[in-house]
Amino acid sequence: QLPHATKYAFSAESELINDLFSQLKKEMDERYAYFTRFSVDNLEDAKKLGDIDPSKLRRIVLIIDEFASIFTEDAPFIEEIAINLLLIIQKGRAMGINLLLAAQNFNNIKSSAFTQAVSLIPTRILLKSSPEAASSILGYSNKGYVEITKIGQGLINNNFGEINNDGGNYFFKS
């Protein structure tokens, strides 16, 4: 029983994932249209208004484990999923639609829309993995993975996987 969950699946069925992303995009678009009537363009500002439909103020979180498995070469709907993913990542957070995508490796995903979408994800969490897998998640210039030597260690990067003068990698143990 997951009283807070409205949908869940236990396998990466492309048709189901495509339907979920289509529904999320539709909800995002409906929220934008609805909030525009109040001259508001994000969920936080909408919460400050008095006469708002409470269903439009609920956060939506989509969690997908083994996310990369959706993008196998022979899977249907790959491009449609990638395009909806890109649109949701670009605008969904402002409307209270959040994604948690878990994958060991993004190297095998060949969709240009997916590549563009990943470049827009600011927070990356990395656990112990191969250098190739780490680079596909953090980016090839971030070598923080070399400091993760044991299972249970990891890093969080809130800078799109990049390192800058202010740092970027925050290491943790679990």
C-alpha positions, 0 to 999 in steps of 0.5 A: 500500500502506497497511499501517496502514490497514484501510479507505480510499475515494476518494469521499464515498459516503454509504453507505460513510461511514455504514457507517464511522461505524456501525462506529466507534460500535459499536467505541466502545460495545464498548470502553466495555463492555469497559473497564467490566469493569476499572472503567476509562473511558478508553484511557490508564487501560486501557493501565496494566492488565495483562491487556487485549485489545491490539486494544482498546488500538489508536488508531483515526483516521478521516480524511475530506477534503472532509468537507462534501461528505457533507452535500449536500442530496440525499445519503442517510444524512445524519442517521444520519451526523450522529448517529453523528458526534456520539456519536463526538465526544462519547465516542470520544476517551476510547476512542482513536477520533479524527477528522480532518475536513477541509473548506473550509466548513461553511456548507452543512451544515444538520443540527442533529446536525452543528452540535452535533457541530462545537461539541464539536470543540476543535481547529480549523485554518484556512488561507487562506479566505473570511471566510464559510468561516473563520467557519463553522469558527472561529465568527463572533466569531473574526476571526483569519482576517484575519491570514492573507493568503497561501497557506501561512499558517494558524492553529490554535485549541485553544479550540473556535474561540473567543478568550479572555483567554489567546488561542486562535489560534496562527499558523503558516507552512508 
